[in-house]
Amino acid sequence: MNGIEGEDMYQLKVINGKNVFIVESHHHALLPWSLIKKGFDANLILISLDHHTDCMPAFNAHRCIESKSDDAKYDQMFETLFSDFNYQDEKSVLRAIYKLRYDEQIHTAICGKIFTHSFSINFSDQTPSVEELTYRNLISIQFKKMLHEGIPLKEIEKPKGPYTYELPRNGMFTISPDCYLGCLKVPHDDECRIRLYADAIESDYLSYQLAVASQMSFTSGLGSLDKSPYVLDIDLDYFHSDKSIKPKDPKKFYSLIRDAKALTVAMERRCVETLKLEGG
């Protein structure tokens, strides 16, 4: 088998009794996740802090290349690839990793029965609520009627919550803010983004994002997020500045670490370098 082997993919540190697996490339976290799951009989979920969502379909790039844009073959390959996947068999996990890109690991872990579902706190995308989807559809219908039938647009009240959510078909929820908490600027600008990034692990910010995750979990029928055993996954490109790693109030972040069954940390040095703020 070509490539990095087994334990060379990660470094394990035990900190205050907590296993912390450190990987360079994020998709290599699939191996530590499989090891964590092997030692845990109950259902596990993933809570991820990442600039990106990393929610691409499992083996997407590999299937695109091998199928040569044949949609039927692309779909058929999914079942074949997972028939060879068993999280309890390290060699099968490694075979999977060699066919993955760094943004496909979460869906692979869910389809491979390591996690039941995931919540990605990120700066890129938000799973819309049922109310928000309904609002978007009404706006779209009105716009089409205006274009094709000349019917004037009517004012439709934008939903303000509380929101309800459906479980995504792929099992992956994404949570991303429009801006930092309390921002009233329209439109948002570079100063907004700098402040937002600085708040990455501030207690009030994380508490708000986790409250959204809790609402997603409860209203979609998954039950209370507080009672769900989880692995905490941190991609270091989530941090964009010196301020983002020096929160004034880190209590919620520490609580998130303390309550996790284990942690994975993706170094992703190139992404960190690309995404850091100027002077960071």
Phi, psi and chi 1 to 4 in degrees:
 res  aa     phi    psi   chi1   chi2   chi3   chi4
   1 MET       -  129.4 -173.6 -179.9  -65.6      -
   2 ASN   -83.9  162.0  -64.4  -37.0      -      -
   3 GLY    96.2 -169.8      -      -      -      -
   4 ILE   -73.4  138.6  -55.9  172.8      -      -
   5 GLU  -101.7  140.7  -64.5  -70.7  -20.8      -
   6 GLY    32.9 -115.6      -      -      -      -
   7 GLU   -66.4  -15.3  -68.3 -175.4    0.4      -
   8 ASP   -67.7  -15.2  -67.3  -25.2      -      -
   9 MET   -78.7  -18.7  -78.6 -171.4  174.9      -
  10 TYR  -145.4  160.1   65.5   86.2      -      -
  11 GLN  -116.4  130.8  177.9 -176.1    3.9      -
  12 LEU  -105.0  125.8  172.8   60.2      -      -
  13 LYS  -121.4  137.4  -66.6 -171.7  175.8 -176.6
  14 VAL  -105.6  112.8 -178.7      -      -      -
  15 ILE  -118.9  115.3  -57.1  173.6      -      -
  16 ASN    51.6   41.1  -68.9  -27.6      -      -
  17 GLY    80.3    1.4      -      -      -      -
  18 LYS  -103.0  129.0 -172.3   84.3   63.0  179.7
  19 ASN   -75.6  124.9  -75.0  -16.4      -      -
  20 VAL  -121.8  113.3 -179.5      -      -      -
  21 PHE   -98.3  125.6  -63.6   86.9      -      -
  22 ILE  -111.5  125.9  -58.5  169.2      -      -
  23 VAL  -123.7  158.5  -61.8      -      -      -
  24 GLU   -84.7  -58.0  177.3   58.2   43.3      -
  25 SER   -91.7  135.1  -61.0      -      -      -
  26 HIS   -62.7  -34.8 -152.8  166.4      -      -
  27 HIS   -68.9  -16.3   62.4  -67.5      -      -
  28 HIS   -68.8  -15.2  -71.0  176.7      -      -
  29 ALA   -63.3  -16.9      -      -      -      -
  30 LEU   -57.9  -34.1 -172.0   67.7      -      -
  31 LEU   -69.5  -52.9 -180.0   55.8      -      -
  32 PRO   -56.7  -39.0  -26.5   34.4      -      -
  33 TRP   -59.8  -40.4  -68.0  -15.7      -      -
  34 SER   -66.0  -37.5   70.7      -      -      -
  35 LEU   -67.1  -40.6  -61.8  174.1      -      -
  36 ILE   -63.0  -45.2  -63.5  164.4      -      -
  37 LYS   -64.5  -37.0  176.0   59.7  178.6  173.9
  38 LYS   -59.5  -29.2  -82.0 -162.5  -70.3 -172.3
  39 GLY   -96.4   13.6      -      -      -      -
  40 PHE  -140.0  114.6 -163.7   80.2      -      -
  41 ASP   -78.1  -33.7  -67.8  -28.0      -      -
  42 ALA   -76.4  171.0      -      -      -      -
  43 ASN   -63.8  144.8  -71.2  -22.3      -      -
  44 LEU  -124.0  145.0  -90.2  176.2      -      -
  45 ILE  -118.4  167.4   68.0  170.5      -      -
  46 LEU  -114.9  131.3 -178.6   73.5      -      -
  47 ILE  -114.7  120.3  -63.7  178.1      -      -
  48 SER  -119.6  136.9 -178.0      -      -      -
  49 LEU  -109.4  118.4  -55.6 -179.6      -      -
  50 ASP  -157.7  146.7 -164.8  -20.6      -      -
  51 HIS   -64.1  -44.9  175.6   83.9      -      -
  52 HIS   -92.5  171.7  -49.3   93.1      -      -
  53 THR   -84.4  -28.8   62.3      -      -      -
  54 ASP    51.9   45.0  -82.0   17.6      -      -
  55 CYS  -114.6   30.5  -72.4      -      -      -
  56 MET   -71.6  153.4  -70.5  -64.4  -70.6      -
  57 PRO   -61.6  149.2  -22.1   32.8      -      -
  58 ALA   -57.1  133.0      -      -      -      -
  59 PHE    58.0   26.7  -56.3  109.4      -      -
  60 ASN   -58.0  -53.1  177.5   63.9      -      -
  61 ALA   -63.5  -44.2      -      -      -      -
  62 HIS   -60.3  -43.8  174.4   75.6      -      -
  63 ARG   -68.6  -37.0  -73.5 -169.8  -74.1  155.6
  64 CYS   -62.4  -44.9  -75.7      -      -      -
  65 ILE   -66.9  -48.1  -66.4  168.9      -      -
  66 GLU   -71.0  -32.9  -66.4  -63.0  -43.8      -
  67 SER   -83.2  -14.3   66.5      -      -      -
  68 LYS    53.6   46.4  -62.2  179.3 -179.8  178.2
  69 SER    67.3   18.2  -59.3      -      -      -
  70 ASP   -86.7  107.3 -177.7  -32.0      -      -
  71 ASP   -60.1  -39.8  -70.0  -16.4      -      -
  72 ALA   -64.4  -44.0      -      -      -      -
  73 LYS   -67.5  -38.8 -173.6  175.0 -179.4 -179.6
  74 TYR   -55.4  -47.3  174.3   90.2      -      -
  75 ASP   -67.8  -40.7  -68.5  -23.0      -      -
  76 GLN   -64.0  -33.4  -69.2  167.7   -0.2      -
  77 MET   -64.4  -27.3  -71.8  179.5   67.3      -
  78 PHE   -57.9  -51.4 -177.0   87.8      -      -
  79 GLU   -63.6  -40.3 -175.5  174.9  -13.0      -
  80 THR   -62.6  -45.3  -58.7      -      -      -
  81 LEU   -64.0  -39.6  -73.2  162.8      -      -
  82 PHE   -81.5  -16.3  -84.1  101.3      -      -
  83 SER   -68.6  -18.6   67.6      -      -      -
  84 ASP   -99.2    2.7 -176.4   51.0      -      -
  85 PHE  -105.3  128.6 -176.4   82.0      -      -
  86 ASN  -145.1  113.1  179.8   -6.6      -      -
  87 TYR   -63.2  -16.3   68.8   79.1      -      -
  88 GLN   -84.9   -7.0  -63.5 -171.0   27.5      -
  89 ASP  -112.8  105.2  178.1   -0.2      -      -
  90 GLU   -57.7  -37.7 -177.7  172.7  -54.4      -
  91 LYS   -64.4  -37.8  -71.0 -175.4  177.5  178.8
  92 SER   -69.9  -34.2   80.4      -      -      -
  93 VAL   -65.4  -42.4  176.4      -      -      -
  94 LEU   -64.2  -40.8  -68.9  173.9      -      -
  95 ARG   -59.8  -38.7  -74.3 -165.5  -65.1  -88.6
  96 ALA   -65.9  -44.7      -      -      -      -
  97 ILE   -58.8  -39.3  -72.7  172.4      -      -
  98 TYR   -68.2  -10.4  -62.6  139.1      -      -
  99 LYS  -108.0    8.6  -65.3 -177.8  176.6   71.6
 100 LEU  -106.6  155.6  -70.6  178.4      -      -
 101 ARG  -104.1  167.3  -64.0  -75.9  179.0   87.8
 102 TYR   -68.4  -10.4   60.7   83.8      -      -
 103 ASP  -107.6   13.6   51.5   -3.1      -      -
 104 GLU  -114.4    0.7  -59.5  166.8   -4.7      -
 105 GLN   -72.7  -32.6   68.0  -81.3   -6.7      -
 106 ILE   -68.8  -47.9  -62.8  177.7      -      -
 107 HIS   -62.4  -37.4 -169.2 -132.9      -      -
 108 THR   -62.2  -43.1  -56.8      -      -      -
 109 ALA   -66.2  -34.5      -      -      -      -
 110 ILE   -72.2  -47.4  -68.6  173.3      -      -
 111 CYS   -65.9  -26.9  -66.0      -      -      -
 112 GLY   -89.5   11.2      -      -      -      -
 113 LYS    69.5   19.7  -49.2  -59.5 -177.8 -174.6
 114 ILE   -79.2  -47.5  -64.9  173.9      -      -
 115 PHE  -118.2  150.1  -57.5  120.2      -      -
 116 THR   -81.4  -36.2   56.0      -      -      -
 117 HIS  -165.0  177.3   50.7  -76.6      -      -
 118 SER  -143.2  158.4   65.7      -      -      -
 119 PHE  -128.9  116.2  -63.2   91.0      -      -
 120 SER  -107.1  107.9  -62.7      -      -      -
 121 ILE   -84.9  117.1  -63.5  173.8      -      -
 122 ASN  -147.0 -176.7   68.6   94.5      -      -
 123 PHE  -117.4   24.0  -64.5  118.0      -      -
 124 SER  -124.2  -36.6  -56.1      -      -      -
 125 ASP  -155.9  147.6 -179.1   70.8      -      -
 126 GLN  -125.0  130.4  167.6   87.2   28.4      -
 127 THR   -66.6  122.7  -61.7      -      -      -
 128 PRO   -74.9  150.2   26.5  -33.2      -      -
 129 SER   -79.9  169.2   66.2      -      -      -
 130 VAL   -59.5  -41.9  172.4      -      -      -
 131 GLU   -65.8  -39.5  -66.6   79.6    8.8      -
 132 GLU   -69.1  -37.8  -71.0  165.1  -38.2      -
 133 LEU   -64.8  -41.4  -76.5  174.1      -      -
 134 THR   -61.4  -43.4  -59.8      -      -      -
 135 TYR   -60.7  -46.1  173.7   76.4      -      -
 136 ARG   -61.6  -40.4  -68.1  178.8 -167.5  177.2
 137 ASN   -65.7  -40.3  -71.9  -24.6      -      -
 138 LEU   -63.8  -41.5  -70.8  173.3      -      -
 139 ILE   -62.8  -43.2  -67.0  -65.5      -      -
 140 SER   -63.2  -43.0  177.8      -      -      -
 141 ILE   -62.9  -44.6  -69.4  168.6      -      -
 142 GLN   -60.7  -43.3  -84.6 -143.2   48.8      -
 143 PHE   -63.8  -40.7 -169.8   70.2      -      -
 144 LYS   -65.4  -39.8  -71.9  177.3 -179.1  177.3
 145 LYS   -64.9  -35.7  -74.3 -176.2  176.5 -178.8
 146 MET   -65.9  -43.6 -177.6 -170.5   71.1      -
 147 LEU   -68.4  -43.0  -72.1  177.3      -      -
 148 HIS   -96.6  -24.1  -59.7  -63.5      -      -
 149 GLU  -122.8   -5.0  -57.9  174.3   34.5      -
 150 GLY    73.0   16.4      -      -      -      -
 151 ILE   -77.8  124.9  -60.9  174.8      -      -
 152 PRO   -61.6  149.8  -19.3   31.5      -      -
 153 LEU   -69.4  140.1  -68.8  173.0      -      -
 154 LYS  -106.2  149.2  -65.2 -179.5 -179.2  179.0
 155 GLU   -73.1  127.5 -175.6  175.6   -9.2      -
 156 ILE  -117.9  126.1  -59.6  174.8      -      -
 157 GLU   -68.4  128.9 -174.6  176.2   -3.6      -
 158 LYS   -74.2  134.1 -168.6  172.6 -178.2  179.1
 159 PRO   -64.3  143.8   23.1  -33.0      -      -
 160 LYS  -118.0    0.3  -61.7  177.8 -178.7  178.3
 161 GLY    90.4  170.7      -      -      -      -
 162 PRO   -65.6  149.8   26.5  -35.0      -      -
 163 TYR  -103.2  155.2  -61.9  117.2      -      -
 164 THR  -120.4  152.2   54.6      -      -      -
 165 TYR  -132.7  152.6  -63.8   85.1      -      -
 166 GLU  -106.2  148.3  -66.8 -179.2  -14.4      -
 167 LEU   -66.5  121.4  177.3   64.6      -      -
 168 PRO   -58.3  146.2  -22.5   33.7      -      -
 169 ARG   -59.4  -31.9  -69.1 -178.9   61.7 -175.1
 170 ASN   -87.8   -2.0   59.9   16.0      -      -
 171 GLY    79.4    6.4      -      -      -      -
 172 MET  -114.1  114.6  -61.9 -179.1  -72.9      -
 173 PHE   -91.2  143.8  -70.5   97.7      -      -
 174 THR  -122.9  139.8   57.5      -      -      -
 175 ILE  -127.9  117.9  -57.2  102.8      -      -
 176 SER  -145.3  133.1 -178.5      -      -      -
 177 PRO   -82.3  156.9   33.3  -36.0      -      -
 178 ASP   -70.8  -35.8  -67.7  -32.4      -      -
 179 CYS  -166.0 -172.2 -162.3      -      -      -
 180 TYR   -66.8  157.2   63.7   84.3      -      -
 181 LEU   -60.3  128.4  -62.3 -177.5      -      -
 182 GLY    89.0   -0.4      -      -      -      -
 183 CYS   -68.0  134.2  178.9      -      -      -
 184 LEU  -116.1    6.4  -60.5  176.0      -      -
 185 LYS   -71.1  141.3  -76.6 -172.5  179.1 -179.8
 186 VAL  -140.4  115.9  179.7      -      -      -
 187 PRO   -80.7  171.0   32.6  -36.5      -      -
 188 HIS   -74.7  152.8  -58.2  -64.6      -      -
 189 ASP  -132.6 -171.8   54.0   25.2      -      -
 190 ASP   -62.1  -36.0  -71.2  -16.7      -      -
 191 GLU   -63.9  -36.6  -70.9 -175.5    3.2      -
 192 CYS   -60.3  -46.6  -68.5      -      -      -
 193 ARG   -64.3  -39.7 -173.0   62.7   53.6  178.4
 194 ILE   -61.9  -43.7  -69.5  169.6      -      -
 195 ARG   -68.8  -40.2  179.6  166.1  170.3 -179.0
 196 LEU   -59.1  -48.2  170.7   62.2      -      -
 197 TYR   -62.4  -35.5  -70.6  159.6      -      -
 198 ALA   -64.8  -26.0      -      -      -      -
 199 ASP   -87.8    7.2  -73.1  -12.9      -      -
 200 ALA   -45.9  -43.7      -      -      -      -
 201 ILE  -124.0   22.7   53.2  174.5      -      -
 202 GLU   -66.6  144.2  -70.7  -71.4   -7.4      -
 203 SER   -59.2  -43.8  -73.7      -      -      -
 204 ASP   -66.1  -38.4   57.0   -9.4      -      -
 205 TYR   -66.9  -50.6  177.2   81.2      -      -
 206 LEU   -63.5  -38.4  -90.0 -174.3      -      -
 207 SER   -61.3  -40.3  -66.6      -      -      -
 208 TYR   -65.5  -46.4 -176.7   87.3      -      -
 209 GLN   -65.3  -38.5  -54.3  -49.9  -39.2      -
 210 LEU   -70.4  -28.6  -71.6  166.8      -      -
 211 ALA   -66.1  -38.0      -      -      -      -
 212 VAL   -64.2  -44.2  173.9      -      -      -
 213 ALA   -60.2  -40.9      -      -      -      -
 214 SER   -62.3  -41.4  -65.8      -      -      -
 215 GLN   -65.2  -39.3 -172.2   73.8    0.5      -
 216 MET   -61.8  -45.3  -71.4  175.5  169.2      -
 217 SER   -64.5  -48.0 -178.3      -      -      -
 218 PHE   -69.1  -47.9 -175.4   76.2      -      -
 219 THR   -75.0  -19.7   60.5      -      -      -
 220 SER   -87.9    0.2   65.8      -      -      -
 221 GLY    92.5   10.8      -      -      -      -
 222 LEU   -89.0   -8.7  -66.6  173.0      -      -
 223 GLY    90.6 -168.1      -      -      -      -
 224 SER   -75.7  128.6  172.4      -      -      -
 225 LEU   -65.1  -32.9 -177.4   64.2      -      -
 226 ASP   -62.2  -24.0  -66.7  -20.8      -      -
 227 LYS   -99.9    5.3  -63.2 -179.6 -179.6  178.7
 228 SER   -95.7  119.2  -60.0      -      -      -
 229 PRO   -62.0  137.1  -17.6   30.6      -      -
 230 TYR  -141.2  157.8   64.1   88.5      -      -
 231 VAL  -102.4  133.3  171.4      -      -      -
 232 LEU   -95.4  123.6  177.7   60.8      -      -
 233 ASP  -115.9  128.3  174.4   63.3      -      -
 234 ILE  -126.4  118.4  -56.5  171.6      -      -
 235 ASP   -94.1  124.9 -172.5  -32.6      -      -
 236 LEU   -66.3  -11.7  -66.2 -171.9      -      -
 237 ASP   -75.2   -1.0   69.6   13.6      -      -
 238 TYR   -67.2  -23.8 -179.6   71.3      -      -
 239 PHE  -100.9  122.8  -57.1  100.5      -      -
 240 HIS  -110.3   -8.4  -65.0   75.5      -      -
 241 SER  -154.3  168.4   65.0      -      -      -
 242 ASP   -61.0  -38.0  -66.1  -19.2      -      -
 243 LYS   -64.6  -32.0  -73.6 -175.3  177.6 -179.5
 244 SER   -67.9  -22.6   67.8      -      -      -
 245 ILE  -102.8    6.8   58.8  174.2      -      -
 246 LYS  -129.4   65.8  -62.4  175.7 -178.3  177.1
 247 PRO   -67.1  149.0   27.3  -36.6      -      -
 248 LYS   -71.2  -34.1  -63.8  175.9 -178.0  176.4
 249 ASP  -132.3   96.8  179.3    5.4      -      -
 250 PRO   -95.1   11.5   35.0  -33.0      -      -
 251 LYS   -57.9  -43.1  -71.1  179.9 -177.3  177.1
 252 LYS   -67.5  -38.6 -170.1   64.5 -179.8  179.5
 253 PHE   -62.7  -44.4 -177.2   58.7      -      -
 254 TYR   -63.4  -38.4  -69.9  160.9      -      -
 255 SER   -64.1  -39.7  173.2      -      -      -
 256 LEU   -63.2  -39.6 -160.7   57.5      -      -
 257 ILE   -68.1  -47.1  -67.1  171.4      -      -
 258 ARG   -61.4  -37.6 -175.8  170.5   56.1 -109.6
 259 ASP   -86.5   -9.1  -66.9  -20.3      -      -
 260 ALA   -72.2  147.9      -      -      -      -
 261 LYS   -71.0  -31.8  -63.3  -58.6  177.0 -177.2
 262 ALA  -167.2  168.1      -      -      -      -
 263 LEU  -124.5  147.8  -81.8   75.3      -      -
 264 THR  -124.1  139.2   50.6      -      -      -
 265 VAL  -126.8  122.3  177.4      -      -      -
 266 ALA   -99.6  121.0      -      -      -      -
 267 MET   -68.8  -48.0  -58.2  -67.6  -74.9      -
 268 GLU    40.8   59.2  -71.9  -68.6   -5.2      -
 269 ARG   -58.0  -39.1  -62.2  171.0 -155.2  -91.9
 270 ARG   -66.5  -40.3  -77.1 -170.1  -67.4  179.4
 271 CYS   -66.7  -40.5  -74.1      -      -      -
 272 VAL   -59.1  -45.1  170.6      -      -      -
 273 GLU   -64.5  -40.1 -174.6   66.3   24.5      -
 274 THR   -69.8  -37.4  -60.6      -      -      -
 275 LEU   -95.1  -10.0  -67.4  171.0      -      -
 276 LYS   -65.0  148.2   73.2  178.1 -176.8 -179.3
 277 LEU   -69.7  153.6  -64.7  177.3      -      -
 278 GLU   -56.7  127.5 -174.6  176.2   -6.6      -
 279 GLY    89.3   -2.8      -      -      -      -
 280 GLY   -78.0      -      -      -      -      -
